Amino acid sequence: MMTSGHPTGCLFFYLEEHYLTQTPIFIILRPYLSIYMNVTREEISTNEVKLTITVSNEEMQPFMLTSAKHISGEMSIPGFRKGHATLDAVINQVGEMRVLEEALEPAVRLYYVEAAEKEDLNSVGMPKIDIEKMVPGNDLVFTAVVALMPSITKLGDYKKLKIDAKKNEVKEEDVDKAVEEIARMQTKEVRADKDHAVGEKELAVIDLELKSDNVPLEGGQAKGFRVYMSEDSVVAGIKEGVLGMKEDEEKTFKVKFPEDHYQKHLAGRDIDATVKVNEVFTLDKPNHDDEFAVSIGLKSLEELKTKLRENLSKEQVEEEVNRQEREMLELLAEDTKFEDIPSALVDDELDKMVHELEHSVEKQGGKFVDYLQQIDKTPQQLRDSWKDQAELRVKVALVLREVGKVEDIEATDEDVSAEIEKQASFYQDNEAQKEQVETAQYREYMKHRLRNQKVIAFLRGEMVK
């Protein structure tokens, strides 16, 4: 099973060199880098290479000059305007190591890219950089451990592999459930009298505290907790305990935690629940009739059901397309033979999967830390449980890339430009976002994405029957 819907989530990250255009001296210097730079190569494994890169003190001077200019722009140096102090003046003010430290990142980025090009590396992911020697006035020495793009030794036979398409059918009971859900959202909550006892169809607003052996449970306290008596409660037994209580009434009763509760030390145990009822509401839910349909802007109940059928049908079609693509790509990946998949590539995919989940939790108003606590997993345990899944996503991405090469499927410049223009039109009032989608980096990402879409469309034609 794959997370975040679509199995084509794997993206290959390539180092960009756009920053070079910001400083003319780098453009002048760049043609000479590979001539003077010293690179040694060590094969760590079949899919990893270690480069040791030595940069002379003289080759570091342009980076030192740029670093000094930046530092002098942020502080006052006697005798110079901000941003115009000489390298010697800045070194006298802050020390050569400070200037070298700020020059380090752009130098390492540039020289790594040059070394990778010189060695003709078909790399994936980000390199692991370690600084071996960084002493003012001496050569800079650093290493880069690079994961190589794994090869496919035998591509699955997508001409013969097949999956069955399933027929979509919207059942009347599904339509009725949708109508009921809309009616529930339109339900009016009417405050009951103080002496009104909580019944099986009311809403009770309570304060709740859960204790085990008189010790409050972590996360077991809630103020203003809403218990809909006609729906399942978060903890079995809460609803039954609240039944019959009145406003301002307080009592303590036992509830039993489920046997499969995520907190193993509480699973199957009896817990003390102290409840105080703050408010009681009766629920005025509309009937499923024409009047109800008119109240939400339609002419009749039949029109409402017709629209719901159409929407449910569209959802089923989308779900079926996603199912077909997921099974199709997984089947093709399973039938394909790969070289060893670099751990760096799997780690990159795991990073992406965790980020996707974190974004999803926060988008729904939650906190990722709380979510991890609820499922009783550490970030590392989550990553470990997803390792096979991440490797499968990597394999799917490699398969898409290979099929694109075999079938000569590419996104044209016209395809990419049209999509970029469409994306940019969504951000007419957001200049920063508009500039982002018009960058060369985003354009490359979009080209990769559109190519994948074309490959998937091709495979659907071959494999879905």
Secondary structure, DSSP 8 states (H G I E B T S, - for coil): --SSS-TT---------GGGGG-HHHHHHHHHHHHH-EEEEEEEETTEEEEEEEE-HHHHHHHHHHHHHHHHTSS--TTS-TT---HHHHHHHH-HHHHHHHHHHHHHHHHHHHHHHHTT--EEEEEEEEEEE--TTS-EEEEEEEEE---EEE---TTT--B--------HHHHHHHHHHHHHHT-EEEE--TT----TT-EEEEEEEEEETTEEEEEEEEEEEEEETTS--SSTTHHHHHTT--TT-EEEEEEE--TT-SSTTTTT-EEEEEEEEEEEEEEE---SSHHHHHHTT-S-HHHHHHHHHHHHHHHHHHHHHHHHHHHHHHHHHHTSEES---HHHHHHHHHHHHHHHHHHHHHTT--HHHHHHHTT--HHHHHHHTHHHHHHHHHHHHHHHHHHHHTT----HHHHHHHHHHHHHTTTT-HHHHHHHTSHHHHHHHHHHHHHHHHHHHHHHHHB-
